[in-house]
Amino acid sequence: MEKPIKAIYYNAEIIFENIVEASRILSIPRQSIQQFINSGKEHFSGYLFQYCRN
């Protein structure tokens, strides 16, 4: 089961159903989003990715 994620850009948060949706909409490779979620670092595009908490 895939988890919802959020992309934080400055003070705005965008919620996506899963990494695949975020990848498609933001044009960032799925593997890259996964790596930045795991590292906790900001992507070079300026987005910070995190899993949404239940």
C-alpha positions as CSV (number, residue, x, y, z in Angstrom):
1,M,0.0,0.0,0.0
2,E,1.4,3.4,-1.0
3,K,1.4,6.2,1.5
4,P,0.2,9.8,0.9
5,I,3.1,12.3,0.8
6,K,3.3,16.0,1.1
7,A,5.6,18.4,-0.8
8,I,6.5,21.5,1.1
9,Y,7.6,24.5,-0.9
10,Y,8.3,27.6,1.2
11,N,5.2,27.8,3.4
12,A,2.8,25.9,1.0
13,E,2.1,22.2,1.4
14,I,0.8,20.0,-1.4
15,I,-0.7,16.6,-0.5
16,F,-0.3,13.8,-3.0
17,E,-2.0,10.3,-2.9
18,N,1.4,8.7,-3.4
19,I,4.9,9.1,-4.9
20,V,3.8,8.2,-8.4
21,E,1.2,11.1,-8.5
22,A,3.8,13.5,-7.1
23,S,6.3,12.4,-9.7
24,R,3.9,12.8,-12.5
25,I,2.6,16.3,-11.5
26,L,6.0,17.7,-10.4
27,S,8.0,16.1,-13.2
28,I,10.5,14.7,-10.7
29,P,11.6,11.1,-11.0
30,R,9.9,8.7,-8.5
31,Q,13.2,7.4,-7.3
32,S,14.5,10.9,-6.6
33,I,11.4,11.7,-4.5
34,Q,11.9,8.5,-2.5
35,Q,15.6,9.3,-1.9
36,F,14.8,12.7,-0.6
37,I,12.0,11.4,1.6
38,N,14.5,9.0,3.2
39,S,17.3,11.5,3.6
40,G,15.0,14.3,4.9
41,K,16.9,16.8,2.8
42,E,15.4,19.4,0.4
43,H,15.3,18.5,-3.3
44,F,17.3,20.9,-5.5
45,S,13.9,22.1,-6.9
46,G,13.1,23.5,-3.5
47,Y,10.6,20.9,-2.4
48,L,10.9,19.0,0.9
49,F,9.1,15.7,0.7
50,Q,7.6,13.9,3.7
51,Y,5.2,11.1,4.3
52,C,1.9,12.3,5.7
53,R,1.2,11.1,9.3
54,N,-2.1,9.3,10.0
